[in-house]
Amino acid sequence: MGSETLFSADDRRSSDRDGRRGPIARLVDWLTTTSRPQPPAIVHRLVRHSQTKRRTLILSNASTMLMVGITAGSTEAIWAYVWLVIEVAFCCARYAALVRLERTEAEGREGSFAPIVLLGLGWAFSFAIGCGLCVLSGNLMLTLLTAMVVAGLAGGISSRNAGTPRLAIAKILLLGTPFTATMLASPHQAFATVALLMPVFAIAISLILMENYEVLRHLFLSEQENRRLANADPLTGLPNRIMQCKAFEEQLRKAALAIDGSQRRFSVFCLDLDGFKAANDRYGHAAGDAILVAVAHRLRDAIRSNDLVFRVGGDEFVILLPGLDTDQAAPIAERILAMISHPFDVAERQPLRIGVSIGIAGYPRDGRTTDELLRSADMAMYEAKRRGKGVFVICRPGLTAPNLAPDLDTDLVTAEPLPALTDGPLHLKL
C-alpha cells in the first residue's frame, strides 16, 4: 500500500506536516499490508475484514480468560493471578477499541485500526509469557492445556487475520516462540519432541494463511470491479446515475448534520451539449463517442478535485460542487463553457465545434431533496437553451421550464453548421 496509512485522518495530517511518518505508524502500516501493492480501498477492506469481527473476539477472549482462570485456580500462584489481571485488562481494552472504531465509522468519520493492531500484539506477547510459565511450572495438566490452547489460537489467528498475513504471522510467532522455548527446557523429554514440531506447524499454517489471503484479495478485487462496472459509464468512465443518487444523498446527509445548526451549502450543475446530436448524425457514432470522451476529460479538468461529475444520459452531465453556493460556482461554469467551446478534431476530419448549456441550482435555496435540486437545475438549463445556448443560468425563484421540443438539438443540423476553424483544434487523446 505504500504511503496509505491505517491511522486516523488526524494522525495522518499530523505526520504529513512533519514530512515523515513515525515508527509506530510505519510498523502498523507494514503489518497490515503485503509486499504486493493494493488499491487503498482494497487494503482498508482487508484490514477491516480481519480486525472487526466482534463475535470472534468475544469467543476468543472468553476461551483465553477461562484458560488463565483455570491456571490461577489450580496453582494459586501469584504469577497466575497477575496473568489473570493482565488478560482481563487486554480483553476489555481490545473490545473497547473495536467498539470505538465501529462508532467512529458509523458517524461517517475515518477510524484508526492502530489501537486494535497494537493491543493484539501486546496481548499475544503477554499470553505467550503466561503459557511459558505454565510449562515451566512442571504441572502436566497445565502443560497439555497450554499446548491445546496455543495450537487452537494459532489456527484461529490464521483464519481471523486472513486479510493481514504479516500481522497474523507476527502474532503466531509471538505466541509460539516462548511456548516452544519452554517446552525444550521442560524436564519431560517427550515435550522436546513436540517443541521441535512447532516450527513445522508454524510454516504450514503460514502457507495456508497466504492462500486464504489470496482468495480474499481476489474476492474483494472482483467485487470492486463489479461495483465499478455497475456504477460507471462504460464509455467515459464517469460515475453514472446510480452513483449520482448516492453522492447527492451523502451531501444531503452531511448538510443535515452540519455543525452549529448552519446549513452546509452545495451547488448542482445540469449540462446538455449544444450541437452534439447534429455532429453525431453527420459524422457517425464513432465520432460522437470520441467527442463524449473528450468532453468528460475537459469537465474533469475544469472542476475542483473534490467536485464530482456524472454522465446521466447521451449528452447530459451533472456536476456536484460541495461547499459552494451558486454565485461561487459561477466561475467554474464559465471555465467549463470556455473549455467545451474549443474545437474537436475527430478521426482526421475537419474540426468540430460544440457548445454546452448549463443550469445551476443550490442547496438549500432551490431544493432540499435530490429530485428538487435536479429539477431546479434542469429548469435553469432549459432556460439557458432558450436564451440561445452556450451560456449558464442560475436558478431563481419563479423560474419555470419553458415549453421546448423533446430533442433540443434537432434544429442544429442546419442552424449550426460545423466548419473548420482557424484558431486550431484541440486533438483528442483517447
Beta strands, then each sheet from edge to edge (+ up, - down):
strand 1: 266-274
strand 2: 308-311
strand 3: 316-322
strand 4: 344-345
strand 5: 355-363
strand 6: 392-394
strand 7: 426-427
sheet 1: 2+ 3- 1+ 5- 6-
sheet 2: 4+ 7+
end
